[in-house]
Amino acid sequence: PMAKQPDLVKKVFKELCTLSEEELSQKVFIGITSPLTWAKTSPPFQTYEGPSFLSEADEPQRRGNAAYRATIAAERIILRAQEHYTTKGLRTYVICPGVLYGNGESEEGFLEVFKTAWESKEKVPIFGGGKQVVPTLHVSKLARYVHSISQTTPPQQYILAVDEHLHTLEALVTAMSSVFGNETEKVGVESLILRAGLEYYMLDLPMKPTALDVPPQNVSEVDGLLENMQAIAQQFVRARGLEPIKVLMHGPPLSSKSILGAVIARHYTLPHITAKHLIDVVLKQQSPEFQAEVEARRVPADLDTQNAAKTLAAAKPPPARAP
């Protein structure tokens, strides 16, 4: 991806100048840029016909993040190179994907959100109000875009590769959090200052994908982040080797099962499920008459359970675990 190495593009095209027509014939050069090259672009206004979208036609008027000026300059070199080398058969393209997700996540994507949601040590933050529309794309679908373009050489040189489905940051983060049983909280933009890589979450770019004559092949599990959140979460867990912690505490009455179970659950941020909890869940599904009969015969909680709350209340919070 040239977003991280814009100077490399200039070196590559200097080398291309030395190649013969035969060596350049039927060659395809594809540069993958960053959605941050659109970061300062104002989202389109709502119209009477409905919402409007940014498209590849808006590329000349876009405004990018200041740190990506060199990347935009590198894009220009790639796009103009085709005019200079047309007679030699060289085709050049720039693909601008949405914020990438899937296959374990990356720092340039939703890694921070998935990590916070999975650890469950704190609520997952929603930055900047959460109403911004973040363009997204599964990383494997980006690979399919590259393959399709290299094989079909479409007429469009600048290509927006984003999901058809558009969602706000709040909707995405809420779904990511809930799939791991966590909660969310809204925080101010100032919280982003000391957190590198989170500028992607502030993008507000309702984009529509470039219409290609031969679109990349679709795969059901990668068509939309929100629509396939469960599958994406499973990819994250598998790729990162995250195995769930399951502990079964058993023993005779008054052996401190509830106390130890509660302490362990608190330390590892796990749900604490007791026999009483399970009975209560099943009991709620029964008739009122049956519930009343069970309650009348219920044995008072043993000393083990009574002391658990007192022990936890007096205990100090466990030290923070390394990620």
N, C-alpha and C positions, 0 to 999 in steps of 0.2 A: 504493500500500500504506500502510495507516494505521500500521504499526509504526514508520515514520520520522516521521510527522506526526500524532500522536494528537490534538493541539490542533485540528487542522483539522476533525476529526469534530465537535467541539462547535460550531464556527462554522457548519458545514453545517447542523446540526439547528436552530440558532437561525434560520437562513434558512428552513428548512422550516416553521417555525411561522407564518411570514408568508404561506405559499401557501394558495390556496383549495382546496376539495375537488376541483374540476375540474382544477386544475393538478397535484394529487398523484395523481389517479386512474390506476391501472395502472402506477405507478412502482415500480421495484425498486432498492433501495440495497444494494450488496454491498461489504463491507469485507474486505480481505485482511490477515490478521494474521501473526504469526511463531510458529514452533514454540518459540521461547525463552520464550513465555508459559506453557509447560509445563515449563521447564527443571528446576525443583526437585521435580517430581512423582516420587514413588517408582514404579519399574516394578512391575507386578503380580507376585504370587508364582506360582511353578510349581504346578500342581494335578495331581492324580492323572489327570485326563482329558487332560492335556497342557498346553502353554503357554497362558497367558491374555494378553489384550491390553487396552490402553487404548482407549476409545471415546469418542464424543461425550457419552455418559452420565456420564463422569468429569469433564466440564468444570467443574461447580460446585466440585469438591474439588481441582482442580489447584493447583499452586504454580509461579509463574513466576520468571524472573530479576528481581532487584530493579530493574534499569534499565527493565523493561517494565511497571511498575505503571500508568503512564499509558496504555499501550496496552490493558491489561486493562480499565481504566476506560472507555476509548473503546468497547471491545467491548460493555460493559454498556449504554451509551447507545444503540448501534445495535440491540441485541436488544430493549430495552424500548420503543424508539420505535414498533415495529409495533403494540403494544397501544394507544398513544395515537392512532395514525393509522389504525387498522383501518377505521374508517368512511369514511375518505377513500381507501382502496384502496392504501395504501403497504405494500409488503412489504420486510422488511429481513433480511439474512443476513450471517454472518461465516464466512469460509473460512480454516481454518488448514492451510496446506500443510506438507508435509515440507520438509527442506532441499532447495532447488531446484538442479537441475543441467541441463545441456544448453545448446546455442546459444552456446557460448563461455565459459560459467561466469561467476560473479560473486563478489565478496568475501564475500557472505553465503552462499556455497555452497562448492564444492570448487575454487575458483580456485587457492588456495595449493598444493593437492596436485597438480593437473594441471601447474602451472607448474614446481614442483620436479621432478616426474617427467620433464617434457619437457627441461628444461635439463640434467639428469643431472650437475650439479656436486656434488651431495651425495645421500645416501640420503634417501628419502622418510620423514618421521617418522610413527610411529603413536603418538598421544597416549593416555595413561591406560590402558595395557594392551591396548586395542583390542577388548575384549569387549562394549562398549556397543553397543546396537542403535540405529542412527541412521535415523529415518524419512526417506524421500526422495520426490521427485516431479519429473518433467520439467516445465520451465517451460511448454512448449507444452500439456501436459496440464492445467496450471493454467488456462490460457486457455480450454480446452474446458470445464472445470468452471464458469467464470464464464458462458460462453455457455449451457451447459445449464441452469444455475439461473435465469438471466434469462428463459429461454424457458418453463420448466416450473414455476417457483415451487413447489418441494417443501415439505412441511410442516415438515421440520427446519430450524431457523434456524442452528444452529451445526454446521458441516460439517468433518470431518477429511478432507483430500484428500491421501492418501499412496499410495505404491505397494503393491500386494498383497504383493510379495516383501519379506521382511525380512532384513537382513544386518547383521553386525557391522562396526564401523569397520575392524577388521583385514582382513576379507575385501574390503571396498571399496577401501581404500588399496593393498592388495597387487595387486589387479587393475588399478588405475589405474597403478601403478608398472610392472608387467610389460608393459603394452601399449606402453610407451615404452622398454622394455629396461632399466629401472632396478631398484634393490633398495630394501628397506625396513629400518627400524630402530625399535625401541620406545624411546620417551623418556618421561620423567616429566611429570606434570601441571604442574610448576613452569615448564616450558618455554613454557607458554601465556601466562604473565604479561606478557611483552613482545611478544606477537604478537596484535595486534588482529584481531577477527573470527573467531577460531578457537574461540569458545565453542560453536559449532554441533557441533564434533567430539566434545564431551563429553556430548551429549544421549544419554540411555539411555531411549528411549521406544518400546517395541514396540506400535505403534498399528495399528489396522485401519481402513480407510476407511469413512466413513459410507455406508450402503446407500441409494442413491437409487432412486426408482421409475423414473426415466429417467437412467441413468448416463451420464457423458460418453463420447463416442465414443472408442474405443481406436485407437491407432496403433501398429503392431507395433514400430517402432524406439524408442518411448518407454515401453514397458511393462517397467520395471525397469532400474536402473542397472547392476548387476552382469551381468545377462543380456544387455545390449547395450553393453558397455563399449567394444568396437571402434568401433561407430557413434558413440558419445558422444565418444570421443577424436578421431574424424575431424571432428565438429562443432567441437570446440575448436580444432583446427588450422586449419580453414577460417575460422572466425570471427575468429581472432587473426592470420590471415595468416602462419602459420608455415610457411615453406618449408624442406624438408630440405636440408642442405648435403652435396653430393656432389662429391668431388674425385678425379680420376684422374691418377695420377703415372706417367709413362712416360719411357723414355730408355734409352740404351745401358748395358751393364754398368759397374759401379763409378762411376755418376754420382750416387750418394747418394739414390737414389729411396726406399729404405727409411728412411733417416734423416729426410729431409724429410717423408715421409708420416707417420712416427711423431710428429714434432713438431707437425705440423698437426692430426693426430687428437687429440693431447693438448690442444692449445690450444682446439679447438672441441668437446671431449668427444664425439668420434665413434668408431665402431668402426674399427679399423685392419685392413684385409683385404689380405693379401699373396698373391702367387702360390703361395707355399709353403703358406699356410693353405688355399687352395682345393684344392690337390693332396692335402693330407692329408685333407680332408673326403671327397673322392671315393675316396681310397684305402681309407678305413675301410669303405666299402661293398662292397669287392671281397673275393675269397676270400683265405684266409691264404697260399696258394701264390703268388698274384699279388702280394700285399703284400711277401712275402719277396724276390721277384725284383726288384721296383722298388727296395726298400731296398738291395739289393746293387749296383744300378746308379746309385744316387742320387749326384749330384755334390755334394761338400761345399759348404756355404753360402758364397756369395761374401763378399768383404771388406765390401761394402756392408751386408749383413745382420748380420755379426759386430759391426760398429762401432755399429749402431743402439742396442743395449742399453746399451753403454758411454756413448754420447752422452746418452741419456735419463736414465741414472742420475746423470750429472754436471749435467744441466740443472736450473735453478731452476723451480719451478712458475710457470705463467703468471699474470699479474695477473687478479683477478676481473673478469668482464665485467658491464657494467650490464645489468639485466634488460630 
